[in-house]
Amino acid sequence: MPVTHEPARASGPDPAPRRDGASSGRRVGATYRVQVRPGFDLDATAGLAGYLADLGVTHLYSAPLLTATPGSAHGYDVVDHRAVNPELGGEAARRRLVAALRAAGLGLVVDIVPNHAGVARPAANPAWWDVLRRGRDSAYACWFDIDWDRGRLLLPVLADSPDALDDLTLADGELRYHDHRFPIADGTGAGSAREVHDRQHYELVSWRRGDAELTYRRFFAIADLAGLRVEDPAVFAATHAEVLRWVAAGEVDGIRVDHPDGLRDPAGYLARLRAAAPAAWIIVEKILEYGEELPDWPVDGTTGYEALAPVCGLFVDGHAESDFTALDTRLTGTATSWPELIHGTKLAAATRLLAAELSRLAALAPEIDPADARAALAELAANFPVYRGYPPEGARHLAAARAEAGRRRPDLTAALDALTARLRDPDDELGQRFPQLTGAVMAKGVEDTAYYRWSRFVALNEVGGSPAHFGTPPAEFHRFAAARQRRWPTAMTTLSTHDTKRGEDVRARLAVLSELPRRWARQVGRWTTEAPLPDPAFAHLLWQTVVGAWPIERERLHAYVEKAAREAADSTSWTDPDPVFERALHALVDRMYDDPGLHASITAFAAEITGAGWSNALGQKLVQLAMPGVPDVYQGTELWDNSLVDPDNRRPVDFAVRRDLLARLDAGWQPPVDLGGAAKLLVVSRTLRLRRNRPELFGDHRPVRAHGPATAHAVCFDTGGALVVATRLPVTLDRRGGWDDTYVSLPVYTMTELFTGRVYAGGRVPLADLLGTYPVALLAPTGEAL
C-alpha cells in the first residue's frame, strides 16, 4: 500500500544468520504481480497462467482478493473479509484461477490487508454498518480502533458548509446525504432528518474536520480506511479466516502483508500469522531506512524496497552529486538541505494531516501541559530516523529522536524527558501507540511530500531509496547483496510496484543524466527560461520526469503533474488547490505538445539519452532478477515501461503483444535493443527460466572482478554457478572508446551465454565480445538443462 529507504551499508561484522523458523510450502522462486481489479478480474488473470509459466515465474502474485469497496481499482479497501470480491468473479472464479495455475505448474501468492478496512460506503461493510447503528454495543465495536471516550464517532463526509446538514434526508429507514447512506439506531427514527442525525452514535461533519478531530484510527490520512484492531485474537480470526482457509487447502503458497507498521503490535501479529500458516512464504511491506535492518520476525523478508535502491543506484554516477546540487541551487535559488526539508515536511504531517492522531496521543499524557505534549510528540515523530522503532533498536532510534528534538526545541526539555521515559515502556499505551504515528509521519512527510519537493535528482526519489545518497558504488552493492544472501535469502526483490513513484525504466533513463550533468544543466536551463513555472523546484522535478518518460500521452502527463504538485503541497495542495498555479502548470504541459519548437527539443533530448537508458534498464533488470532473493516482475514491465506514480502504473497491460513477442523469441529471433522492448523480454524470460530450471545455480553472491582499462563499467558477480555481467555508465564508457582489452574470467571451462546462445570456452572472455550484442550477459555451465 502506498507507503523510503535504502539498504544497510555492509560495515562492521555481518549480521547473524536469520533465525525465524519459517518454512516453505511449494517453493516460491519468482513472482509476477498482477493488479487484479474489476476491469481485469480473476478469469482474465487465469488466462495469463500459460504465459506466466512460459515467462519463467513460479507464482502469480495478486492484489488483494477479498471483497472491497464497490468499484475499487486496487482492493486495499476490504469491506468484507468473508468472501472473494464478487466484482472479481467471486469464489467460483478464484477456484478457476487456482485450477488454471495448477495446470500450468504455478502457485499463488496473495496480498492481505490487516491494518485497515474500507468504510467509504458504510452499507458495503457489514461490521462498520453495525458499529454505526449500535455504537459501543455493537459486536464489532472492538474491531475498529475507535476512541469512544471522545463522544460520538465523527464521520468527515459533509461539504465544507455550515448548512450542509440541511441536505440530509430520510429514506427506507436510513439517513441519506446525497449518495451517502447511513444506518439509524433502533428507536431513533422519529422526527426530521437533522433530529434523527443528532440521536445517532455517529456525527456527520465537514470533510475538513477529519484531519484534526477524527475519533478513529485510519490508514495514514485517509478517513475512508479505518484501522483494525488485529491485536485482538477474535478480530484476527475473523479477518483472516478466509485467506487461511485457502492456505490450509494448499491453494495459496505465499502471503504478502500490507503495511505492518500501522499495527499496534506487528511482531505479535506476525507470530500469530506464522503459527496459522507455518509453511507459507510470508513477506512484509516493511520499508527500511538507509542502514536499517529488518527485525528478527518470523517472516521470509520484505517486499524488496531496500533492494530497489542499490540496484538502481549501481547505474548512477556518484561523481555528479556536486554538479546536481549546484544546478538545483541555481534553478531554485535555494540551497536545500535534505534533513531540514524532511524535518519540516514530517512536522507538518504530524501537526496538520495527522493532528487527530497527535491529539489522541497527547491525551494519554495528562500530566503534561496539552500544548507542550502535542509539540513534544510532534518533534519526536518529526525527528524519528526510521518509520518506527522495534526492540532492541527502537531504543536507539528513540534516543536519537530525543536528542535532535531537544536541540531544536530546548524549551520543551521537561516534556521531552517525561514523554521519552514513557515511550521506552513497552507496556505503556502511549509507548504502544506512538510507533503507529511515526510510521504515518514518515510516509506522509517524506514519501508523499518531500519526494515531490526535493528536485535535485529525482531518479533517487523512490520508495526504498534515500535521495541524500547519490548512487551505489559496485563494492557497496556487492556487500549488500552478500549480506542479504546470508540473512534474508528468500526475501523479495523488485524494481517496480504499484507504489513506486516512477517506473523502473524511467529511473534507468534518468540515471543517464548523472553522466551528463553539464549537458543537462544547459538543456533544463533553456527550458525553464523559455517556459517558466512559478514554482522553480517543481519545474526541475517536472522536466526530469518528462525526459524520463517521453514520449508520454498528454492526458497521462496532465494527471501526473496535478497529483505531484498537490502532493508537494507547496504551490497547491489537495485540501486547498490553487487554480492560478494549476492553470499555469497545465498550460506548460500543453505547451510541451503544442509548441513545435519545444516539442522537438524535448523529443531530441529524450532520444539523445534513450539508448543509454535502455542499457541501464537491461542492466538493472538482470541484476535484480539474478541477485539473492525472490525476484518479482510487476505487471507489464517485462517490456519497456514509462509508468509514473499510481494510478498511472495500474494502466491495462497488453498481454497479447507480450505473448507474441515471447513466441518469436522462443522461435529463435534475436531482437535488437529498440523501442519494441523485446530485448528486455529476452533478458527477463531467460533469467527467470534459468532460476526455475537450475535453482542450484542461485545460492550465493560472489563479486567477480573484471580486468583491464574499463573495469569500472562492469558489474559482475557469480550467483553460485551462473555469471552475471552488466554494463554501467554506458555514456562514459562510449566516451573512453569502449571496452578495449577489458575481460572477465569464466568460473568454469565452458559456459553458454543465454541471451545470444553463444558458447564460450577457456578462461578469459573479452567484454567487447561478450557484450557486443547486448549490454548484459548471463552465462551458465553448458548442459542439456539450458
C-alpha positions in Angstrom: 0.0 0.0 0.0 1.0 3.5 -0.6 3.6 3.9 1.8 11.8 5.2 1.9 14.9 3.8 2.3 18.0 2.4 1.3 19.9 -0.8 2.1 22.1 -1.2 5.1 25.7 -0.4 4.5 27.8 -3.5 5.0 30.2 -2.2 7.5 31.5 -3.9 10.6 30.7 -7.6 11.3 28.0 -9.3 9.3 24.6 -9.8 11.0 23.9 -13.2 12.4 22.1 -15.7 10.1 18.3 -15.4 10.2 16.6 -17.3 12.9 12.9 -17.3 12.4 11.9 -20.9 12.0 10.0 -20.1 8.8 9.4 -22.9 6.4 8.3 -23.1 2.8 5.5 -25.0 1.1 5.7 -25.1 -2.7 9.0 -23.2 -3.3 8.5 -19.6 -4.4 11.2 -19.0 -7.0 9.9 -15.9 -8.8 6.7 -14.0 -8.8 4.7 -11.9 -11.3 2.5 -9.2 -9.8 -1.0 -8.7 -11.3 -3.3 -5.8 -10.3 -6.5 -7.9 -10.2 -9.4 -5.5 -10.4 -12.9 -5.3 -11.8 -11.6 -4.4 -15.2 -9.2 -7.4 -15.1 -10.9 -10.0 -13.0 -9.9 -13.4 -11.8 -10.9 -15.2 -15.0 -8.8 -12.7 -17.0 -5.9 -13.4 -14.6 -6.4 -17.1 -15.0 -5.9 -16.6 -18.7 -2.3 -15.5 -18.0 -1.3 -18.8 -16.5 0.3 -20.2 -19.6 2.1 -17.0 -20.5 3.5 -16.6 -17.0 4.7 -20.2 -17.0 6.4 -19.6 -20.3 7.9 -16.4 -18.9 9.6 -18.4 -16.2 8.0 -17.4 -12.9 6.8 -19.9 -10.4 4.0 -17.9 -8.8 1.3 -15.4 -9.6 1.3 -12.6 -7.0 -2.1 -11.0 -6.9 -3.5 -7.8 -5.5 -6.0 -8.3 -2.6 -8.9 -10.6 -3.5 -11.3 -10.2 -0.6 -14.5 -8.1 -1.1 -13.5 -4.4 -1.5 -15.5 -1.2 -1.8 -17.6 -1.5 -4.9 -15.6 -0.2 -7.9 -12.2 -0.3 -6.1 -9.4 -0.3 -8.6 -6.8 -1.6 -6.1 -8.5 -3.8 -3.5 -6.8 -2.4 -0.4 -10.2 -1.1 0.9 -11.6 -4.5 2.0 -15.2 -4.3 3.3 -16.0 -7.9 3.9 -13.3 -10.4 4.9 -15.6 -13.4 4.5 -15.6 -13.7 0.7 -13.8 -13.1 -2.5 -14.8 -9.9 -4.2 -17.8 -10.5 -6.4 -16.6 -7.8 -8.8 -13.6 -10.1 -9.4 -15.8 -13.1 -10.1 -16.3 -14.3 -6.6 -15.3 -17.7 -5.1 -16.1 -19.7 -8.3 -13.6 -17.5 -10.2 -11.0 -17.9 -7.5 -11.3 -21.7 -7.8 -10.9 -21.4 -11.6 -7.8 -19.3 -11.1 -6.3 -21.9 -8.8 -7.1 -24.7 -11.3 -5.5 -22.7 -14.2 -2.4 -22.0 -12.2 -2.0 -25.6 -11.1 -2.5 -26.8 -14.7 0.4 -24.5 -15.7 2.6 -25.6 -12.8 2.2 -22.3 -11.0 1.4 -21.4 -7.4 -0.4 -18.3 -5.9 0.8 -15.6 -3.6 -1.9 -13.3 -2.2 -1.8 -9.8 -0.8 -3.6 -9.2 2.5 -4.5 -6.0 4.4 -4.5 -6.5 8.2 -4.2 -2.8 9.1 -7.4 -1.3 7.9 -10.8 -1.8 6.2 -12.8 0.3 3.7 -15.5 2.5 5.2 -16.2 4.9 2.3 -19.5 3.2 1.7 -20.8 2.0 5.1 -23.5 -0.2 3.7 -20.9 -2.2 1.9 -19.1 -3.0 5.1 -21.3 -5.1 7.4 -19.1 -4.7 10.5 -18.8 -0.9 10.1 -22.5 -0.5 9.4 -23.3 -2.4 12.6 -20.9 -0.1 14.6 -22.6 3.0 13.2 -26.0 1.6 14.1 -25.3 0.2 17.5 -22.2 2.2 18.7 -20.3 0.7 21.7 -22.9 -2.1 22.0 -22.1 -3.4 18.5 -20.4 -6.8 18.5 -18.0 -5.3 16.1 -17.1 -2.2 18.2 -13.9 -4.0 19.2 -12.9 -4.4 15.6 -12.0 -0.8 15.0 -9.6 1.4 16.8 -12.2 4.0 18.0 -11.8 6.5 20.8 -15.3 6.2 22.3 -14.4 8.4 25.2 -14.5 11.4 22.9 -18.2 11.1 22.2 -19.9 10.3 19.0 -18.0 8.7 16.2 -17.1 11.5 13.7 -17.6 10.9 10.0 -16.0 13.6 7.9 -18.2 13.4 4.8 -20.1 16.7 4.6 -19.4 19.6 2.3 -17.5 22.4 4.0 -20.6 24.5 4.6 -22.4 25.5 7.8 -25.7 24.3 6.4 -24.5 21.0 4.9 -26.8 19.1 7.3 -29.8 20.7 5.6 -29.2 18.3 2.8 -29.9 15.2 5.0 -32.9 13.2 4.1 -34.7 10.1 5.5 -35.4 7.2 3.1 -36.0 3.5 3.5 -35.1 3.6 7.2 -31.8 5.2 6.6 -30.2 8.7 6.7 -29.1 9.9 3.3 -26.6 12.6 2.4 -26.6 12.8 -1.4 -25.3 9.4 -2.4 -24.1 8.5 1.1 -26.1 6.1 3.2 -26.1 5.7 7.0 -28.0 3.4 9.4 -30.4 4.6 12.1 -30.2 3.2 15.6 -33.3 1.4 16.9 -35.9 3.7 18.4 -34.3 6.9 17.0 -36.1 7.3 13.7 -38.8 9.8 14.5 -38.6 13.5 13.6 -36.7 15.5 11.0 -33.5 14.2 9.4 -31.4 16.5 11.5 -33.2 15.5 14.6 -32.6 11.8 13.8 -29.0 12.5 13.0 -28.5 14.1 16.4 -29.6 10.9 18.1 -27.1 8.6 16.3 -23.9 7.0 17.6 -22.1 8.9 14.8 -21.9 12.6 13.8 -21.6 13.7 10.2 -19.1 16.6 10.0 -17.3 18.6 7.3 -14.6 16.7 5.5 -12.1 19.4 6.6 -12.5 18.4 10.2 -11.2 14.9 9.7 -7.5 15.5 10.0 -7.9 17.4 13.3 -10.9 15.8 15.0 -11.3 12.2 13.8 -12.1 9.8 16.6 -10.9 6.5 14.9 -7.5 5.4 13.7 -7.2 5.4 10.0 -4.6 4.5 7.3 -2.3 7.5 7.1 -4.6 10.5 6.5 -7.3 8.6 4.6 -10.6 8.7 6.6 -12.2 6.1 4.2 -9.8 3.5 5.6 -10.5 2.7 9.3 -7.8 1.0 11.4 -8.5 -2.6 12.5 -7.5 -4.0 15.9 -6.0 -7.3 14.7 -4.1 -7.5 18.0 -7.4 -8.8 19.3 -7.3 -12.6 18.6 -11.0 -12.6 17.8 -10.5 -9.8 15.2 -7.5 -11.6 13.7 -9.5 -14.8 13.4 -12.5 -13.2 11.8 -10.5 -11.1 9.3 -8.1 -13.9 8.3 -10.3 -17.0 8.3 -10.9 -17.0 4.6 -7.4 -16.4 3.4 -6.1 -19.0 5.9 -8.6 -21.5 4.6 -7.0 -21.1 1.2 -3.6 -21.7 2.7 -4.8 -24.8 4.6 -6.2 -26.2 1.4 -2.9 -25.8 -0.4 -4.3 -23.2 -2.8 -2.0 -20.4 -1.6 1.7 -20.7 -1.1 2.6 -17.2 0.0 1.2 -14.2 1.8 2.2 -10.5 1.3 1.3 -8.5 4.4 0.4 -4.9 3.6 1.7 -2.1 5.9 2.6 -4.0 9.1 4.0 -0.7 10.6 0.4 0.5 11.1 -0.4 -2.3 13.5 -0.2 -1.9 17.3 2.0 -5.0 17.7 3.5 -6.1 14.3 5.8 -8.7 15.9 2.9 -10.3 17.8 0.7 -10.2 14.7 3.3 -11.8 12.5 3.9 -14.5 15.1 0.2 -15.3 15.1 0.2 -15.4 11.3 3.2 -17.7 11.1 1.6 -20.0 13.6 -1.6 -20.1 11.5 0.4 -20.6 8.2 3.6 -22.4 9.2 4.6 -23.5 5.7 3.7 -20.3 3.9 6.2 -17.9 2.3 5.4 -14.7 4.2 6.8 -11.3 3.2 6.0 -7.9 4.7 5.7 -4.5 3.1 8.2 -3.1 5.6 10.1 0.0 4.3 13.6 0.2 5.7 15.6 3.4 6.0 19.2 3.6 5.0 21.2 1.5 7.3 18.2 -0.1 9.0 17.9 -3.9 9.5 14.6 -5.8 9.4 13.6 -7.0 12.9 14.1 -10.7 13.5 10.4 -11.5 12.7 9.1 -15.0 11.7 8.9 -14.0 8.0 10.9 -14.6 4.9 11.7 -10.9 4.3 10.3 -7.7 2.9 8.7 -6.9 -0.4 12.1 -5.6 -1.6 12.2 -1.8 -1.5 15.6 -1.9 0.3 16.9 -3.9 -2.7 15.4 -1.5 -5.3 17.6 1.4 -4.2 21.1 -0.2 -4.5 20.2 -1.9 -7.8 19.1 1.4 -9.4 22.0 3.2 -7.7 24.5 1.0 -9.5 23.8 2.8 -12.7 24.1 6.3 -11.2 27.4 8.2 -11.4 28.1 9.3 -7.9 30.7 11.8 -9.1 27.9 14.0 -10.4 26.4 14.8 -7.0 28.0 18.2 -6.6 27.0 19.2 -10.1 23.4 18.4 -9.5 23.5 20.1 -6.1 24.8 23.3 -7.8 22.3 23.0 -10.6 19.3 22.6 -8.3 20.5 25.5 -6.1 20.9 27.7 -9.2 17.4 26.8 -10.6 15.6 27.1 -7.3 17.5 29.9 -5.8 17.8 27.9 -2.5 20.5 25.6 -1.2 18.1 23.0 0.1 19.1 20.6 2.9 17.5 17.2 2.8 17.5 16.8 6.6 15.9 20.2 7.0 13.4 19.6 4.3 12.1 16.3 5.7 12.1 17.7 9.2 9.7 20.4 8.0 7.5 18.1 6.0 7.3 15.5 8.8 6.5 18.1 11.4 3.7 19.5 9.1 2.4 15.9 8.6 2.3 15.3 12.4 0.6 18.6 13.3 -1.7 19.0 10.4 -2.5 15.9 8.4 -2.3 13.7 11.5 -3.4 16.2 14.1 -6.2 13.9 15.3 -3.8 11.1 16.0 -1.4 13.5 17.7 -4.2 14.8 20.0 -5.1 11.2 20.9 -1.5 10.6 22.0 -1.2 13.8 23.9 -4.4 12.9 25.8 -2.6 9.8 27.1 -0.2 12.1 28.9 -2.5 14.3 31.1 0.4 15.0 33.5 2.0 17.2 30.8 0.6 20.6 29.6 -1.5 19.6 26.5 0.2 22.2 24.2 3.7 21.0 25.3 2.7 17.3 25.0 1.5 17.9 21.4 4.6 19.9 20.4 7.0 17.4 22.0 5.4 14.4 20.5 5.3 16.1 17.1 9.0 16.9 17.4 9.9 13.3 18.4 7.9 12.0 15.4 9.5 14.5 13.0 13.0 13.6 14.2 12.4 9.8 14.4 15.0 8.4 11.9 13.1 5.4 10.7 9.4 4.5 10.2 9.0 3.0 13.6 11.2 1.5 16.3 11.3 -2.2 17.2 13.2 -3.8 20.0 16.1 -3.7 20.5 17.0 -1.0 18.0 13.9 1.1 18.8 15.6 2.4 22.0 18.5 3.7 19.9 16.2 5.4 17.4 14.1 7.0 20.2 17.3 8.3 21.8 18.4 9.9 18.5 14.9 11.5 18.1 15.0 12.8 21.7 18.5 14.3 21.2 17.6 16.1 17.9 14.2 17.2 19.2 15.9 18.7 22.3 18.4 20.5 20.1 15.6 22.1 18.0 13.2 22.8 20.9 15.1 23.3 24.2 12.0 25.0 25.6 10.4 21.5 25.6 13.1 19.7 27.6 10.8 18.8 30.5 8.0 17.5 28.3 10.5 15.6 26.1 12.1 13.9 29.1 8.8 12.9 30.6 7.4 11.6 27.3 10.6 9.7 26.4 10.6 7.9 29.7 7.1 6.7 29.0 7.8 5.8 25.3 10.5 3.5 26.5 8.0 1.4 28.4 6.5 -1.3 26.0 3.6 -1.8 28.4 2.6 1.8 28.3 -0.3 2.5 25.9 1.5 5.7 24.9 4.5 3.7 24.0 2.4 1.2 22.0 0.6 3.9 20.0 3.4 6.3 19.3 5.1 4.0 16.7 1.8 4.0 14.8 2.2 7.7 14.5 5.9 7.8 13.5 5.3 5.4 10.6 2.5 7.6 9.2 4.5 10.7 9.7 7.4 9.3 7.7 5.2 8.1 4.9 3.2 11.3 4.6 6.0 13.7 5.3 8.7 12.0 3.2 7.3 9.7 0.5 4.2 11.8 -0.2 5.5 15.3 0.3 9.3 15.7 0.4 9.8 13.4 -2.6 7.8 15.9 -4.7 9.7 18.9 -3.3 13.3 17.6 -3.5 14.2 18.1 -7.1 18.0 17.6 -7.1 17.9 14.3 -8.9 14.5 12.6 -8.9 15.7 9.2 -10.0 16.6 8.8 -6.3 13.2 10.0 -5.0 11.8 6.5 -4.7 10.2 4.3 -2.1 13.1 2.3 -0.6 15.6 5.0 -1.6 17.4 7.8 0.1 17.7 10.9 -2.1 20.6 12.1 0.0 22.7 9.2 -1.1 23.8 9.7 -4.7 24.2 6.3 -6.3 25.7 3.0 -5.2 29.3 2.0 -5.9 29.7 -1.6 -7.1 31.6 -2.6 -4.0 28.8 -1.4 -1.7 26.2 -3.2 -3.8 28.2 -6.5 -3.5 28.5 -6.1 0.2 24.7 -5.5 0.5 23.9 -8.5 -1.8 26.2 -10.9 0.1 24.8 -9.9 3.4 21.2 -10.3 2.1 22.1 -13.8 0.8 23.2 -14.7 4.3 20.4 -13.2 6.3 17.3 -13.0 4.0 17.9 -15.2 1.0 14.2 -15.6 0.3 13.1 -12.0 0.6 11.6 -10.4 -2.4 13.4 -8.2 -4.8 11.7 -5.6 -7.0 12.2 -2.6 -9.3 8.6 -1.6 -9.7 5.5 -1.9 -7.6 2.0 -0.3 -7.5 3.5 2.2 -5.0 6.7 3.3 -6.8 6.9 6.9 -7.8 8.3 6.2 -11.3 8.6 3.0 -13.3 11.9 1.2 -13.4 12.7 2.2 -17.0 12.0 5.9 -16.3 14.6 5.8 -13.5 17.0 3.9 -15.7 16.8 6.7 -18.3 17.1 9.4 -15.7 20.3 7.7 -14.4 21.9 8.7 -17.7 21.6 12.4 -16.7 24.2 11.6 -14.0 26.7 11.0 -16.7 25.7 14.3 -18.5 25.4 16.9 -15.7 26.6 19.8 -17.8 24.6 18.9 -20.8 21.5 18.5 -18.6 22.2 21.8 -16.9 22.3 23.6 -20.2 19.2 21.9 -21.5 17.0 22.3 -18.5 18.2 25.9 -18.1 17.0 26.7 -21.6 13.6 25.1 -21.0 13.0 26.8 -17.6 13.8 30.1 -19.2 11.7 29.6 -22.3 8.7 28.0 -20.5 8.9 29.2 -16.8 6.7 28.0 -13.9 6.1 29.9 -10.7 7.5 27.1 -8.6 11.1 26.5 -9.8 11.7 23.4 -7.7 8.7 21.7 -9.0 9.7 22.8 -12.5 13.0 21.0 -12.1 11.2 17.9 -10.9 8.8 18.1 -13.8 11.4 18.5 -16.6 13.3 15.5 -15.2 10.1 13.4 -15.2 9.3 14.5 -18.7 12.6 13.5 -20.2 12.5 10.2 -18.3 9.0 9.2 -19.5 9.0 10.8 -23.0 7.1 10.2 -25.2 4.1 10.1 -22.9 0.4 10.7 -23.7 -0.7 14.2 -22.9 -3.6 13.2 -20.6 -1.2 11.0 -18.5 1.2 13.9 -18.0 -1.6 16.2 -17.1 -2.9 13.7 -14.5 0.6 13.2 -13.1 1.6 16.9 -12.7 -1.6 17.7 -10.9 -1.2 14.8 -8.4 2.6 15.5 -8.0 2.1 19.3 -7.4 -0.7 18.7 -4.9 1.4 16.1 -3.1 4.3 18.6 -2.8 1.8 20.9 -1.1 4.0 23.9 -1.9 2.2 25.9 -4.7 -1.1 24.0 -4.5 -2.5 21.1 -2.4 -5.3 18.6 -2.2 -7.1 20.5 0.5 -6.7 23.9 -1.0 -5.9 23.8 -4.7 -4.5 27.0 -6.2 -6.4 27.4 -9.5 -3.9 30.1 -10.8 -0.9 27.9 -10.3 -2.6 24.8 -11.6 -3.7 26.6 -14.8 -0.1 27.7 -15.3 1.0 24.1 -14.7 -1.4 22.6 -17.2 -0.6 25.3 -19.7 3.1 24.3 -19.5 2.2 20.7 -20.2 0.0 21.7 -23.2 2.9 23.8 -24.5 5.1 20.8 -24.5 2.8 19.2 -27.1 1.6 22.3 -28.9 4.7 24.4 -29.3 6.6 22.8 -32.3 9.9 24.1 -31.2 9.6 23.0 -27.6 8.1 19.6 -28.5 11.0 19.0 -30.9 13.6 20.0 -28.3 12.1 17.6 -25.7 11.9 14.8 -28.3 15.5 15.3 -29.4 16.9 15.4 -25.9 14.9 12.3 -24.9 16.2 10.5 -28.0 19.8 11.5 -27.0 19.6 9.6 -23.7 17.2 6.8 -24.7 19.9 4.3 -25.9 21.9 4.6 -22.7 18.7 4.4 -20.7 17.9 1.1 -22.4 21.3 -0.2 -21.5 20.7 0.8 -17.8 17.3 -0.7 -17.9 18.6 -4.1 -19.1 21.4 -4.0 -16.6 19.3 -3.2 -13.6 16.7 -5.8 -14.6 19.3 -8.5 -14.9 20.9 -7.6 -11.6 17.5 -7.6 -9.8 16.4 -10.9 -11.3 19.7 -12.7 -10.6 20.7 -11.3 -7.2 19.9 -13.0 -3.9 16.2 -13.2 -3.2 12.9 -14.0 -4.9 12.5 -11.7 -7.9 9.2 -10.1 -8.7 8.2 -8.7 -12.1 5.5 -6.0 -11.8 2.8 -6.4 -14.5 3.9 -5.3 -17.9 7.5 -4.4 -17.0 8.9 -7.3 -19.0 8.8 -4.7 -21.8 9.8 -1.1 -21.5 7.6 0.7 -19.1 7.4 4.5 -18.7 4.8 4.5 -15.9 4.7 7.2 -13.3 3.0 7.2 -9.9 -0.3 5.4 -9.3 -2.9 5.2 -10.8 -0.7 5.6 -13.9 1.2 2.4 -13.1 -2.1 0.5 -12.9 -2.9 1.0 -16.5 -4.1 -2.0 -18.6 -1.3 -4.2 -19.9 -1.4 -5.6 -23.5 -0.6 -9.2 -22.8 -1.3 -10.3 -26.4 1.7 -8.3 -27.6 3.9 -9.9 -24.9 2.8 -13.4 -25.7 3.5 -12.8 -29.4 7.0 -11.4 -28.7 7.8 -14.3 -26.4 6.8 -16.8 -29.0 9.1 -15.1 -31.5 11.9 -15.2 -29.1 11.3 -18.9 -28.5 11.4 -19.4 -32.3 14.9 -18.2 -32.4 14.5 -14.4 -33.0 17.4 -12.3 -31.7 15.8 -8.9 -31.1 17.6 -5.6 -31.4 17.6 -3.2 -28.4 15.0 -0.9 -29.7 11.6 0.7 -29.0 9.7 -2.5 -29.1 11.3 -3.7 -25.8 11.7 -7.4 -26.9 15.3 -7.3 -25.7 14.1 -6.7 -22.1 11.6 -9.6 -22.5 14.5 -11.7 -23.6 16.5 -10.9 -20.5 13.5 -11.4 -18.2 12.4 -14.7 -19.7 15.9 -16.3 -20.0 16.9 -15.2 -16.5 13.7 -16.4 -14.9 13.8 -19.7 -16.7 17.3 -20.4 -15.6 16.4 -19.7 -12.0 13.4 -22.0 -12.3 15.2 -24.8 -14.2 18.6 -24.6 -12.5 17.9 -23.4 -8.9 21.1 -24.9 -7.7 23.0 -22.1 -9.7 21.4 -19.4 -7.5 22.5 -19.9 -3.9 25.3 -17.4 -3.4 26.6 -14.0 -4.3 30.3 -13.5 -5.0 31.7 -10.5 -6.8 33.7 -11.3 -9.9 36.5 -8.9 -10.9 36.8 -7.8 -14.5 40.3 -6.9 -15.6 41.5 -4.2 -17.9 41.1 -0.4 -18.5 37.3 -0.3 -18.3 36.6 -2.4 -15.2 34.7 0.5 -13.6 31.9 0.0 -16.2 31.3 -3.7 -15.5 29.1 -5.2 -12.8 30.0 -8.9 -12.5 29.0 -11.5 -9.9 28.7 -15.2 -9.5 25.3 -16.4 -8.3 26.6 -19.8 -7.2 27.1 -21.2 -10.6 25.9 -18.6 -13.1 27.8 -15.5 -14.1 26.1 -12.1 -14.4 27.7 -9.2 -16.4 26.1 -5.8 -16.8 27.3 -2.5 -18.2 27.2 0.6 -16.1 27.7 4.2 -17.0 27.4 3.5 -20.8 27.8 7.1 -21.9 31.2 7.5 -20.2 32.2 4.0 -21.5 31.5 5.2 -25.0 33.4 8.4 -24.5 36.5 6.5 -23.4 36.3 4.3 -26.6 34.6 1.2 -25.3 35.9 -1.9 -23.5 39.3 -2.1 -25.2 41.1 -5.1 -23.7 38.8 -5.5 -20.6 38.0 -9.1 -19.9 36.3 -11.4 -17.4 37.4 -14.9 -16.5 34.9 -17.7 -16.6 34.4 -19.7 -13.4 34.1 -23.0 -15.3 35.6 -24.0 -18.6 32.6 -24.0 -20.9 29.6 -21.6 -20.5 26.7 -20.7 -22.6 25.5 -17.1 -22.8 21.7 -17.3 -22.5 20.7 -14.1 -24.4 22.7 -14.9 -27.6 23.2 -18.7 -27.3 26.9 -18.3 -27.8 29.2 -20.8 -26.1 32.4 -19.6 -24.5 35.3 -21.9 -23.7 38.6 -21.2 -21.9 39.5 -18.7 -19.2 39.3 -15.2 -20.5 36.4 -13.6 -22.3 36.8 -10.1 -23.8 33.9 -7.9 -22.7 33.8 -6.3 -26.1 32.9 -9.7 -27.5 30.7 -10.9 -24.6 28.7 -7.6 -24.6 28.8 -7.0 -28.4 25.1 -7.8 -29.0 23.6 -6.7 -25.7 24.9 -4.6 -22.8 24.3 -7.6 -20.4 25.2 -11.2 -20.3 24.1 -14.2 -18.3 26.3 -17.3 -18.5 25.6 -20.8 -17.2 27.6 -24.0 -17.4 26.8 -25.6 -20.7 24.4 -28.5 -20.3 21.1 -30.1 -21.5 19.0 -28.2 -18.9 19.7 -25.0 -20.7 
